[in-house]
Amino acid sequence: MEDFFSGAGLPELERRGLPRIVSPEKIVAAVDNLTRHEMLGTAELADFSCLGMSLKNLPGDPVAAAGDRLWVSLIAAEGIIPLTAKLVHVHRDGLLGLRIDTPSAAGQHFLLRLYERVSQPARAESPLDAG
């Protein structure tokens, strides 16, 4: 049995993560399972940090397991960005944890703009900033 979590055979990349945030507005993701050649449907982005994301409310009973390669198209006010990701966690409540593959330079800028826009209202409402 192959161990998907060991990271064996993957090149070492320096990746700095941003804090995970939850968007006050819905960001939708169209999800396809590349490993099993099935369309999973449209889900809601639960949270993300530019390196990983969680999806919720995927309709029906998706055929997906940890280690599957997914094609995720994020649909936001800024536009649509296609991403490839690896499914690393499936929760009983239907929450899917994904690790995003490093996108192209344009994709990285898109994700950073999206992250900055979504995190602004979250920072403004933070009780730690008041004082």
N, CA, C and O atoms as a GROMACS GRO file, in nm:
protein
  524
    1MET      N    1   0.084  -0.118   0.000
    1MET     CA    2   0.000   0.000   0.000
    1MET      C    3   0.089   0.124   0.000
    1MET      O    4   0.185   0.133   0.077
    2GLU      N    5   0.058   0.218  -0.085
    2GLU     CA    6   0.139   0.338  -0.099
    2GLU      C    7   0.105   0.439   0.010
    2GLU      O    8  -0.012   0.462   0.040
    3ASP      N    9   0.208   0.500   0.070
    3ASP     CA   10   0.189   0.599   0.175
    3ASP      C   11   0.190   0.738   0.112
    3ASP      O   12   0.296   0.787   0.073
    4PHE      N   13   0.072   0.801   0.102
    4PHE     CA   14   0.061   0.932   0.038
    4PHE      C   15   0.110   1.045   0.127
    4PHE      O   16   0.138   1.154   0.077
    5PHE      N   17   0.119   1.022   0.255
    5PHE     CA   18   0.153   1.129   0.347
    5PHE      C   19   0.301   1.140   0.376
    5PHE      O   20   0.344   1.236   0.439
    6SER      N   21   0.380   1.045   0.332
    6SER     CA   22   0.523   1.049   0.360
    6SER      C   23   0.595   1.154   0.278
    6SER      O   24   0.698   1.208   0.320
    7GLY      N   25   0.543   1.184   0.160
    7GLY     CA   26   0.607   1.282   0.074
    7GLY      C   27   0.729   1.227   0.003
    7GLY      O   28   0.807   1.304  -0.054
    8ALA      N   29   0.747   1.096   0.004
    8ALA     CA   30   0.861   1.034  -0.061
    8ALA      C   31   0.854   1.058  -0.212
    8ALA      O   32   0.749   1.042  -0.273
    9GLY      N   33   0.965   1.096  -0.269
    9GLY     CA   34   0.971   1.118  -0.412
    9GLY      C   35   0.932   1.258  -0.455
    9GLY      O   36   0.939   1.290  -0.574
   10LEU      N   37   0.892   1.342  -0.362
   10LEU     CA   38   0.855   1.479  -0.395
   10LEU      C   39   0.975   1.570  -0.376
   10LEU      O   40   1.051   1.553  -0.280
   11PRO      N   41   0.995   1.668  -0.466
   11PRO     CA   42   1.107   1.760  -0.447
   11PRO      C   43   1.082   1.851  -0.328
   11PRO      O   44   0.967   1.884  -0.297
   12GLU      N   45   1.190   1.891  -0.262
   12GLU     CA   46   1.179   1.980  -0.147
   12GLU      C   47   1.157   2.122  -0.197
   12GLU      O   48   1.242   2.177  -0.267
   13LEU      N   49   1.044   2.181  -0.161
   13LEU     CA   50   1.014   2.318  -0.197
   13LEU      C   51   0.997   2.399  -0.070
   13LEU      O   52   0.940   2.352   0.028
   14GLU      N   53   1.047   2.520  -0.073
   14GLU     CA   54   1.026   2.608   0.041
   14GLU      C   55   0.893   2.678   0.019
   14GLU      O   56   0.880   2.760  -0.072
   15ARG      N   57   0.797   2.646   0.101
   15ARG     CA   58   0.664   2.704   0.088
   15ARG      C   59   0.625   2.766   0.222
   15ARG      O   60   0.619   2.697   0.324
   16ARG      N   61   0.600   2.893   0.219
   16ARG     CA   62   0.557   2.962   0.340
   16ARG      C   63   0.407   2.977   0.336
   16ARG      O   64   0.351   3.033   0.242
   17GLY      N   65   0.342   2.927   0.438
   17GLY     CA   66   0.197   2.935   0.443
   17GLY      C   67   0.149   3.063   0.509
   17GLY      O   68   0.216   3.117   0.597
   18LEU      N   69   0.035   3.109   0.466
   18LEU     CA   70  -0.032   3.220   0.530
   18LEU      C   71  -0.136   3.164   0.627
   18LEU      O   72  -0.179   3.050   0.610
   19PRO      N   73  -0.176   3.241   0.727
   19PRO     CA   74  -0.278   3.191   0.819
   19PRO      C   75  -0.406   3.156   0.744
   19PRO      O   76  -0.443   3.223   0.648
   20ARG      N   77  -0.472   3.052   0.789
   20ARG     CA   78  -0.597   3.011   0.725
   20ARG      C   79  -0.705   3.112   0.760
   20ARG      O   80  -0.715   3.157   0.873
   21ILE      N   81  -0.785   3.146   0.661
   21ILE     CA   82  -0.893   3.241   0.683
   21ILE      C   83  -1.024   3.185   0.628
   21ILE      O   84  -1.024   3.096   0.543
   22VAL      N   85  -1.133   3.238   0.678
   22VAL     CA   86  -1.265   3.200   0.631
   22VAL      C   87  -1.325   3.322   0.563
   22VAL      O   88  -1.330   3.430   0.622
   23SER      N   89  -1.370   3.306   0.442
   23SER     CA   90  -1.425   3.416   0.366
   23SER      C   91  -1.564   3.452   0.417
   23SER      O   92  -1.645   3.363   0.441
   24PRO      N   93  -1.594   3.583   0.433
   24PRO     CA   94  -1.728   3.622   0.475
   24PRO      C   95  -1.830   3.600   0.364
   24PRO      O   96  -1.950   3.587   0.391
   25GLU      N   97  -1.785   3.594   0.240
   25GLU     CA   98  -1.875   3.566   0.129
   25GLU      C   99  -1.839   3.431   0.068
   25GLU      O  100  -1.727   3.382   0.085
   26LYS      N  101  -1.932   3.374  -0.002
   26LYS     CA  102  -1.909   3.241  -0.058
   26LYS      C  103  -1.817   3.248  -0.179
   26LYS      O  104  -1.834   3.331  -0.268
   27ILE      N  105  -1.721   3.159  -0.179
   27ILE     CA  106  -1.637   3.136  -0.296
   27ILE      C  107  -1.663   2.993  -0.337
   27ILE      O  108  -1.654   2.901  -0.256
   28VAL      N  109  -1.695   2.974  -0.463
   28VAL     CA  110  -1.738   2.844  -0.514
   28VAL      C  111  -1.622   2.777  -0.586
   28VAL      O  112  -1.537   2.844  -0.645
   29ALA      N  113  -1.619   2.645  -0.580
   29ALA     CA  114  -1.517   2.567  -0.649
   29ALA      C  115  -1.582   2.452  -0.724
   29ALA      O  116  -1.657   2.374  -0.665
   30ALA      N  117  -1.554   2.441  -0.852
   30ALA     CA  118  -1.597   2.327  -0.931
   30ALA      C  119  -1.487   2.222  -0.920
   30ALA      O  120  -1.370   2.252  -0.941
   31VAL      N  121  -1.525   2.098  -0.885
   31VAL     CA  122  -1.426   1.995  -0.852
   31VAL      C  123  -1.443   1.872  -0.943
   31VAL      O  124  -1.553   1.819  -0.958
   32ASP      N  125  -1.332   1.830  -1.002
   32ASP     CA  126  -1.326   1.707  -1.081
   32ASP      C  127  -1.219   1.617  -1.021
   32ASP      O  128  -1.113   1.665  -0.980
   33ASN      N  129  -1.247   1.487  -1.016
   33ASN     CA  130  -1.150   1.390  -0.967
   33ASN      C  131  -1.072   1.338  -1.087
   33ASN      O  132  -1.126   1.262  -1.168
   34LEU      N  133  -0.945   1.378  -1.098
   34LEU     CA  134  -0.862   1.335  -1.211
   34LEU      C  135  -0.822   1.189  -1.198
   34LEU      O  136  -0.806   1.120  -1.299
   35THR      N  137  -0.805   1.141  -1.076
   35THR     CA  138  -0.763   1.004  -1.054
   35THR      C  139  -0.870   0.905  -1.099
   35THR      O  140  -0.839   0.804  -1.162
   36ARG      N  141  -0.995   0.933  -1.067
   36ARG     CA  142  -1.105   0.841  -1.098
   36ARG      C  143  -1.188   0.885  -1.218
   36ARG      O  144  -1.288   0.821  -1.252
   37HIS      N  145  -1.148   0.994  -1.282
   37HIS     CA  146  -1.216   1.046  -1.402
   37HIS      C  147  -1.364   1.069  -1.377
   37HIS      O  148  -1.449   1.024  -1.455
   38GLU      N  149  -1.395   1.139  -1.269
   38GLU     CA  150  -1.534   1.169  -1.236
   38GLU      C  151  -1.548   1.314  -1.196
   38GLU      O  152  -1.461   1.372  -1.132
   39MET      N  153  -1.662   1.373  -1.235
   39MET     CA  154  -1.691   1.508  -1.193
   39MET      C  155  -1.760   1.500  -1.057
   39MET      O  156  -1.862   1.431  -1.043
   40LEU      N  157  -1.706   1.570  -0.957
   40LEU     CA  158  -1.762   1.563  -0.822
   40LEU      C  159  -1.870   1.667  -0.800
   40LEU      O  160  -1.961   1.644  -0.721
   41GLY      N  161  -1.863   1.781  -0.868
   41GLY     CA  162  -1.965   1.884  -0.853
   41GLY      C  163  -1.909   2.016  -0.804
   41GLY      O  164  -1.790   2.043  -0.814
   42THR      N  165  -1.999   2.097  -0.751
   42THR     CA  166  -1.963   2.230  -0.704
   42THR      C  167  -1.967   2.233  -0.552
   42THR      O  168  -2.065   2.191  -0.491
   43ALA      N  169  -1.862   2.284  -0.492
   43ALA     CA  170  -1.851   2.292  -0.347
   43ALA      C  171  -1.826   2.436  -0.306
   43ALA      O  172  -1.797   2.522  -0.389
   44GLU      N  173  -1.838   2.461  -0.177
   44GLU     CA  174  -1.810   2.593  -0.121
   44GLU      C  175  -1.674   2.590  -0.053
   44GLU      O  176  -1.640   2.493   0.016
   45LEU      N  177  -1.596   2.694  -0.072
   45LEU     CA  178  -1.466   2.705  -0.009
   45LEU      C  179  -1.487   2.736   0.138
   45LEU      O  180  -1.541   2.841   0.173
   46ALA      N  181  -1.444   2.645   0.226
   46ALA     CA  182  -1.462   2.664   0.370
   46ALA      C  183  -1.354   2.756   0.427
   46ALA      O  184  -1.384   2.850   0.501
   47ASP      N  185  -1.228   2.731   0.392
   47ASP     CA  186  -1.118   2.818   0.430
   47ASP      C  187  -0.999   2.787   0.340
   47ASP      O  188  -0.994   2.682   0.275
   48PHE      N  189  -0.902   2.878   0.338
   48PHE     CA  190  -0.782   2.853   0.260
   48PHE      C  191  -0.668   2.938   0.309
   48PHE      O  192  -0.686   3.037   0.380
   49SER      N  193  -0.548   2.898   0.268
   49SER     CA  194  -0.427   2.969   0.310
   49SER      C  195  -0.330   2.985   0.194
   49SER      O  196  -0.212   3.010   0.218
   50CYS      N  197  -0.374   2.973   0.073
   50CYS     CA  198  -0.294   2.980  -0.049
   50CYS      C  199  -0.212   2.853  -0.074
   50CYS      O  200  -0.169   2.830  -0.188
   51LEU      N  201  -0.188   2.772   0.027
   51LEU     CA  202  -0.119   2.644   0.007
   51LEU      C  203  -0.213   2.526   0.024
   51LEU      O  204  -0.186   2.417  -0.026
   52GLY      N  205  -0.321   2.549   0.092
   52GLY     CA  206  -0.419   2.445   0.115
   52GLY      C  207  -0.556   2.507   0.128
   52GLY      O  208  -0.570   2.627   0.148
   53MET      N  209  -0.657   2.423   0.116
   53MET     CA  210  -0.793   2.472   0.129
   53MET      C  211  -0.883   2.360   0.178
   53MET      O  212  -0.850   2.242   0.168
   54SER      N  213  -0.997   2.401   0.230
   54SER     CA  214  -1.100   2.306   0.270
   54SER      C  215  -1.225   2.336   0.191
   54SER      O  216  -1.262   2.452   0.173
   55LEU      N  217  -1.290   2.232   0.143
   55LEU     CA  218  -1.413   2.245   0.069
   55LEU      C  219  -1.526   2.179   0.146
   55LEU      O  220  -1.504   2.077   0.212
   56LYS      N  221  -1.645   2.237   0.139
   56LYS     CA  222  -1.761   2.178   0.206
   56LYS      C  223  -1.881   2.184   0.113
   56LYS      O  224  -1.878   2.250   0.009
   57ASN      N  225  -1.984   2.113   0.152
   57ASN     CA  226  -2.112   2.110   0.080
   57ASN      C  227  -2.098   2.056  -0.062
   57ASN      O  228  -2.164   2.106  -0.154
   58LEU      N  229  -2.015   1.955  -0.081
   58LEU     CA  230  -2.007   1.888  -0.210
   58LEU      C  231  -2.131   1.801  -0.223
   58LEU      O  232  -2.156   1.718  -0.136
   59PRO      N  233  -2.210   1.818  -0.329
   59PRO     CA  234  -2.336   1.746  -0.338
   59PRO      C  235  -2.318   1.595  -0.354
   59PRO      O  236  -2.218   1.548  -0.408
   60GLY      N  237  -2.417   1.522  -0.307
   60GLY     CA  238  -2.418   1.378  -0.324
   60GLY      C  239  -2.312   1.306  -0.245
   60GLY      O  240  -2.263   1.356  -0.144
   61ASP      N  241  -2.277   1.189  -0.292
   61ASP     CA  242  -2.176   1.105  -0.228
   61ASP      C  243  -2.056   1.099  -0.320
   61ASP      O  244  -2.049   1.011  -0.406
   62PRO      N  245  -1.959   1.191  -0.304
   62PRO     CA  246  -1.848   1.193  -0.398
   62PRO      C  247  -1.759   1.070  -0.386
   62PRO      O  248  -1.737   1.016  -0.278
   63VAL      N  249  -1.711   1.028  -0.501
   63VAL     CA  250  -1.618   0.915  -0.505
   63VAL      C  251  -1.478   0.974  -0.502
   63VAL      O  252  -1.422   1.010  -0.605
   64ALA      N  253  -1.423   0.984  -0.382
   64ALA     CA  254  -1.289   1.039  -0.365
   64ALA      C  255  -1.228   0.980  -0.239
   64ALA      O  256  -1.297   0.952  -0.142
   65ALA      N  257  -1.097   0.964  -0.245
   65ALA     CA  258  -1.024   0.911  -0.130
   65ALA      C  259  -0.894   0.989  -0.115
   65ALA      O  260  -0.847   1.052  -0.209
   66ALA      N  261  -0.839   0.984   0.004
   66ALA     CA  262  -0.712   1.052   0.028
   66ALA      C  263  -0.609   1.007  -0.074
   66ALA      O  264  -0.594   0.888  -0.100
   67GLY      N  265  -0.538   1.102  -0.130
   67GLY     CA  266  -0.437   1.072  -0.232
   67GLY      C  267  -0.483   1.099  -0.373
   67GLY      O  268  -0.400   1.103  -0.464
   68ASP      N  269  -0.613   1.116  -0.395
   68ASP     CA  270  -0.664   1.142  -0.529
   68ASP      C  271  -0.620   1.280  -0.577
   68ASP      O  272  -0.609   1.373  -0.497
   69ARG      N  273  -0.594   1.291  -0.706
   69ARG     CA  274  -0.561   1.419  -0.770
   69ARG      C  275  -0.692   1.484  -0.814
   69ARG      O  276  -0.777   1.419  -0.875
   70LEU      N  277  -0.706   1.612  -0.782
   70LEU     CA  278  -0.829   1.684  -0.815
   70LEU      C  279  -0.798   1.804  -0.902
   70LEU      O  280  -0.691   1.863  -0.893
   71TRP      N  281  -0.894   1.840  -0.985
   71TRP     CA  282  -0.891   1.963  -1.062
   71TRP      C  283  -0.994   2.053  -0.997
   71TRP      O  284  -1.114   2.022  -0.999
   72VAL      N  285  -0.949   2.166  -0.941
   72VAL     CA  286  -1.038   2.257  -0.868
   72VAL      C  287  -1.036   2.392  -0.939
   72VAL      O  288  -0.930   2.452  -0.956
   73SER      N  289  -1.153   2.439  -0.980
   73SER     CA  290  -1.164   2.570  -1.043
   73SER      C  291  -1.230   2.664  -0.944
   73SER      O  292  -1.350   2.651  -0.917
   74LEU      N  293  -1.153   2.758  -0.888
   74LEU     CA  294  -1.208   2.856  -0.794
   74LEU      C  295  -1.280   2.964  -0.872
   74LEU      O  296  -1.227   3.019  -0.969
   75ILE      N  297  -1.402   2.996  -0.829
   75ILE     CA  298  -1.483   3.097  -0.894
   75ILE      C  299  -1.508   3.207  -0.792
   75ILE      O  300  -1.579   3.187  -0.693
   76ALA      N  301  -1.448   3.324  -0.816
   76ALA     CA  302  -1.457   3.437  -0.723
   76ALA      C  303  -1.483   3.564  -0.802
   76ALA      O  304  -1.491   3.561  -0.925
   77ALA      N  305  -1.497   3.676  -0.732
   77ALA     CA  306  -1.521   3.805  -0.797
   77ALA      C  307  -1.405   3.842  -0.890
   77ALA      O  308  -1.426   3.910  -0.991
   78GLU      N  309  -1.283   3.798  -0.856
   78GLU     CA  310  -1.165   3.830  -0.937
   78GLU      C  311  -1.161   3.751  -1.067
   78GLU      O  312  -1.091   3.791  -1.160
   79GLY      N  313  -1.233   3.643  -1.076
   79GLY     CA  314  -1.234   3.559  -1.195
   79GLY      C  315  -1.234   3.412  -1.158
   79GLY      O  316  -1.272   3.374  -1.048
   80ILE      N  317  -1.190   3.331  -1.252
   80ILE     CA  318  -1.185   3.186  -1.235
   80ILE      C  319  -1.040   3.141  -1.249
   80ILE      O  320  -0.970   3.183  -1.341
   81ILE      N  321  -0.996   3.056  -1.157
   81ILE     CA  322  -0.861   3.002  -1.166
   81ILE      C  323  -0.865   2.851  -1.153
   81ILE      O  324  -0.919   2.798  -1.056
   82PRO      N  325  -0.808   2.780  -1.249
   82PRO     CA  326  -0.798   2.634  -1.238
   82PRO      C  327  -0.674   2.596  -1.159
   82PRO      O  328  -0.566   2.650  -1.182
   83LEU      N  329  -0.690   2.504  -1.067
   83LEU     CA  330  -0.580   2.456  -0.984
   83LEU      C  331  -0.582   2.304  -0.980
   83LEU      O  332  -0.688   2.242  -0.990
   84THR      N  333  -0.466   2.245  -0.965
   84THR     CA  334  -0.461   2.102  -0.935
   84THR      C  335  -0.427   2.089  -0.787
   84THR      O  336  -0.354   2.170  -0.731
   85ALA      N  337  -0.482   1.986  -0.727
   85ALA     CA  338  -0.462   1.967  -0.584
   85ALA      C  339  -0.464   1.818  -0.552
   85ALA      O  340  -0.507   1.736  -0.633
   86LYS      N  341  -0.416   1.788  -0.434
   86LYS     CA  342  -0.417   1.649  -0.384
   86LYS      C  343  -0.509   1.644  -0.263
   86LYS      O  344  -0.497   1.726  -0.172
   87LEU      N  345  -0.599   1.550  -0.263
   87LEU     CA  346  -0.691   1.531  -0.151
   87LEU      C  347  -0.614   1.465  -0.038
   87LEU      O  348  -0.567   1.352  -0.052
   88VAL      N  349  -0.601   1.534   0.075
   88VAL     CA  350  -0.523   1.480   0.186
   88VAL      C  351  -0.608   1.440   0.304
   88VAL      O  352  -0.563   1.366   0.392
   89HIS      N  353  -0.733   1.488   0.309
   89HIS     CA  354  -0.816   1.456   0.424
   89HIS      C  355  -0.964   1.457   0.383
   89HIS      O  356  -1.010   1.550   0.317
   90VAL      N  357  -1.036   1.354   0.423
   90VAL     CA  358  -1.181   1.349   0.402
   90VAL      C  359  -1.244   1.332   0.539
   90VAL      O  360  -1.221   1.232   0.607
   91HIS      N  361  -1.324   1.429   0.579
   91HIS     CA  362  -1.390   1.426   0.710
   91HIS      C  363  -1.529   1.367   0.694
   91HIS      O  364  -1.590   1.379   0.587
   92ARG      N  365  -1.580   1.304   0.797
   92ARG     CA  366  -1.713   1.242   0.793
   92ARG      C  367  -1.824   1.340   0.757
   92ARG      O  368  -1.922   1.302   0.693
   93ASP      N  369  -1.808   1.465   0.798
   93ASP     CA  370  -1.910   1.566   0.772
   93ASP      C  371  -1.905   1.620   0.630
   93ASP      O  372  -1.978   1.714   0.598
   94GLY      N  373  -1.823   1.563   0.545
   94GLY     CA  374  -1.814   1.607   0.407
   94GLY      C  375  -1.713   1.717   0.382
   94GLY      O  376  -1.713   1.778   0.275
   95LEU      N  377  -1.628   1.744   0.479
   95LEU     CA  378  -1.524   1.845   0.463
   95LEU      C  379  -1.403   1.780   0.397
   95LEU      O  380  -1.353   1.679   0.446
   96LEU      N  381  -1.356   1.839   0.288
   96LEU     CA  382  -1.241   1.785   0.216
   96LEU      C  383  -1.122   1.877   0.237
   96LEU      O  384  -1.133   1.998   0.216
   97GLY      N  385  -1.008   1.823   0.277
   97GLY     CA  386  -0.885   1.900   0.292
   97GLY      C  387  -0.795   1.876   0.173
   97GLY      O  388  -0.764   1.762   0.141
   98LEU      N  389  -0.753   1.984   0.106
   98LEU     CA  390  -0.673   1.974  -0.015
   98LEU      C  391  -0.540   2.045   0.002
   98LEU      O  392  -0.531   2.148   0.069
   99ARG      N  393  -0.437   1.990  -0.060
   99ARG     CA  394  -0.308   2.058  -0.070
   99ARG      C  395  -0.294   2.102  -0.214
   99ARG      O  396  -0.295   2.020  -0.306
  100ILE      N  397  -0.281   2.233  -0.234
  100ILE     CA  398  -0.275   2.291  -0.368
  100ILE      C  399  -0.136   2.273  -0.426
  100ILE      O  400  -0.036   2.297  -0.358
  101ASP      N  401  -0.130   2.230  -0.553
  101ASP     CA  402  -0.002   2.226  -0.624
  101ASP      C  403   0.036   2.371  -0.657
  101ASP      O  404  -0.050   2.456  -0.674
  102THR      N  405   0.165   2.396  -0.667
  102THR     CA  406   0.212   2.531  -0.695
  102THR      C  407   0.163   2.574  -0.833
  102THR      O  408   0.198   2.512  -0.934
  103PRO      N  409   0.081   2.682  -0.838
  103PRO     CA  410   0.031   2.728  -0.968
  103PRO      C  411   0.136   2.811  -1.042
  103PRO      O  412   0.243   2.839  -0.989
  104SER      N  413   0.102   2.848  -1.163
  104SER     CA  414   0.190   2.936  -1.242
  104SER      C  415   0.200   3.072  -1.173
  104SER      O  416   0.131   3.097  -1.074
  105ALA      N  417   0.286   3.159  -1.225
  105ALA     CA  418   0.303   3.292  -1.165
  105ALA      C  419   0.172   3.369  -1.164
  105ALA      O  420   0.140   3.435  -1.065
  106ALA      N  421   0.097   3.362  -1.274
  106ALA     CA  422  -0.032   3.433  -1.278
  106ALA      C  423  -0.129   3.375  -1.176
  106ALA      O  424  -0.204   3.449  -1.112
  107GLY      N  425  -0.128   3.244  -1.159
  107GLY     CA  426  -0.213   3.180  -1.060
  107GLY      C  427  -0.175   3.218  -0.918
  107GLY      O  428  -0.262   3.234  -0.832
  108GLN      N  429  -0.046   3.232  -0.893
  108GLN     CA  430   0.000   3.274  -0.760
  108GLN      C  431  -0.046   3.415  -0.728
  108GLN      O  432  -0.088   3.444  -0.616
  109HIS      N  433  -0.038   3.505  -0.827
  109HIS     CA  434  -0.085   3.643  -0.807
  109HIS      C  435  -0.235   3.646  -0.783
  109HIS      O  436  -0.283   3.722  -0.699
  110PHE      N  437  -0.309   3.563  -0.856
  110PHE     CA  438  -0.453   3.555  -0.838
  110PHE      C  439  -0.486   3.511  -0.696
  110PHE      O  440  -0.571   3.572  -0.630
  111LEU      N  441  -0.420   3.406  -0.649
  111LEU     CA  442  -0.446   3.356  -0.514
  111LEU      C  443  -0.410   3.458  -0.407
  111LEU      O  444  -0.482   3.472  -0.307
  112LEU      N  445  -0.300   3.528  -0.427
  112LEU     CA  446  -0.262   3.631  -0.329
  112LEU      C  447  -0.362   3.747  -0.326
  112LEU      O  448  -0.396   3.796  -0.219
  113ARG      N  449  -0.409   3.790  -0.443
  113ARG     CA  450  -0.511   3.896  -0.447
  113ARG      C  451  -0.639   3.850  -0.380
  113ARG      O  452  -0.700   3.925  -0.304
  114LEU      N  453  -0.678   3.727  -0.407
  114LEU     CA  454  -0.799   3.672  -0.345
  114LEU      C  455  -0.781   3.663  -0.194
  114LEU      O  456  -0.871   3.699  -0.119
  115TYR      N  457  -0.665   3.615  -0.150
  115TYR     CA  458  -0.637   3.604  -0.007
  115TYR      C  459  -0.641   3.741   0.060
  115TYR      O  460  -0.701   3.756   0.166
  116GLU      N  461  -0.577   3.840  -0.002
  116GLU     CA  462  -0.576   3.974   0.057
  116GLU      C  463  -0.716   4.034   0.066
  116GLU      O  464  -0.751   4.094   0.167
  117ARG      N  465  -0.796   4.016  -0.039
  117ARG     CA  466  -0.932   4.070  -0.037
  117ARG      C  467  -1.017   4.005   0.070
  117ARG      O  468  -1.090   4.072   0.142
  118VAL      N  469  -1.006   3.874   0.080
  118VAL     CA  470  -1.088   3.800   0.176
  118VAL      C  471  -1.042   3.827   0.319
  118VAL      O  472  -1.124   3.831   0.410
  119SER      N  473  -0.912   3.845   0.339
  119SER     CA  474  -0.860   3.863   0.475
  119SER      C  475  -0.881   4.004   0.528
  119SER      O  476  -0.877   4.023   0.650
  120GLN      N  477  -0.904   4.104   0.444
  120GLN     CA  478  -0.924   4.241   0.491
  120GLN      C  479  -1.043   4.254   0.586
  120GLN      O  480  -1.025   4.310   0.695
  121PRO      N  481  -1.163   4.206   0.551
  121PRO     CA  482  -1.274   4.217   0.647
  121PRO      C  483  -1.248   4.137   0.774
  121PRO      O  484  -1.289   4.176   0.883
  122ALA      N  485  -1.178   4.023   0.761
  122ALA     CA  486  -1.149   3.940   0.878
  122ALA      C  487  -1.054   4.014   0.972
  122ALA      O  488  -1.071   4.006   1.093
  123ARG      N  489  -0.957   4.085   0.919
  123ARG     CA  490  -0.863   4.161   1.002
  123ARG      C  491  -0.932   4.280   1.067
  123ARG      O  492  -0.905   4.312   1.182
  124ALA      N  493  -1.023   4.346   0.993
  124ALA     CA  494  -1.091   4.464   1.046
  124ALA      C  495  -1.181   4.428   1.164
  124ALA      O  496  -1.199   4.509   1.255
  125GLU      N  497  -1.236   4.306   1.164
  125GLU     CA  498  -1.326   4.263   1.271
  125GLU      C  499  -1.254   4.190   1.384
  125GLU      O  500  -1.318   4.149   1.481
  126SER      N  501  -1.124   4.173   1.372
  126SER     CA  502  -1.050   4.096   1.472
  126SER      C  503  -1.047   4.168   1.606
  126SER      O  504  -1.012   4.286   1.612
  127PRO      N  505  -1.084   4.098   1.716
  127PRO     CA  506  -1.081   4.160   1.848
  127PRO      C  507  -0.938   4.188   1.895
  127PRO      O  508  -0.918   4.268   1.986
  128LEU      N  509  -0.839   4.122   1.835
  128LEU     CA  510  -0.701   4.145   1.875
  128LEU      C  511  -0.651   4.280   1.828
  128LEU      O  512  -0.560   4.337   1.889
  129ASP      N  513  -0.709   4.333   1.718
  129ASP     CA  514  -0.667   4.462   1.667
  129ASP      C  515  -0.723   4.577   1.749
  129ASP      O  516  -0.663   4.684   1.754
  130ALA      N  517  -0.837   4.556   1.814
  130ALA     CA  518  -0.898   4.662   1.893
  130ALA      C  519  -0.820   4.678   2.024
  130ALA      O  520  -0.784   4.579   2.087
  131GLY      N  521  -0.796   4.798   2.061
  131GLY     CA  522  -0.727   4.806   2.188
  131GLY      C  523  -0.665   4.934   2.206
  131GLY      O  524  -0.602   4.958   2.308
   0.00000   0.00000   0.00000
